[in-house]
Each structure stands twice: as C-alpha cells, then as structure tokens.
Amino acid sequence: MNIDGKLVGDYVGVVEECCAEALSGGSVSVFLRDVSAIDAAGRGLLYRLAGLGVQLMASGVYMSHLVENLQRGGTTQGSTGFAQGETTRDHDPWLAP
C-alpha cells in the first residue's frame, strides 16, 4: 500500500480502515511515498501498525528515520522531534516550500 501527501486528520482514519481490511487478507507493507506531513494521529497509526507486524517503508529523510525507529521499537507514540505545527517540509531540503 502506498501513501502519498499528508498523513493527518481524517486521512489517518481512511488509511487505518484500508490497512485493517488488507491485514484481514494476510501480510501488509506500507510505503510512505512523498509524505509531506504527519500529525500525532498519523504517528500513532504507524506505531500501532508496526506493532501489528506491518512492514513500513518510506522515502525522505524524516519519514525514513521515523519508520526505522518504529521498527526498532525506539520511538514512542506521538514523538516527533518537531516543534508543534512543523512538518517534514520544514526539515527536508528536497521538499521545497
């Protein structure tokens, strides 16, 4: 499953429903491709998915770091390293404003 854009707000619920449906059929891989923003709900979803054994992959410096930490169990739910309101666009030089 590929995720593009923002993993925030109402989109988190949509992704969660799709993952739940996919998990009922077997193993699931999620690729965060060109995700430009993620909020606490999105990070929480990724945390839960990692706990369910979903294979998470990502592009971009921040998303790759987040996924790596989740898979190692080192990132707690809700932790970002960003100030409130910041997104990956504020930290990834390849994502121009």
Beta strands, then each sheet from edge to edge (+ up, - down):
strand 1: 2-7
strand 2: 29-38
strand 3: 55-58
sheet 1: 1+ 2+ 3+
end
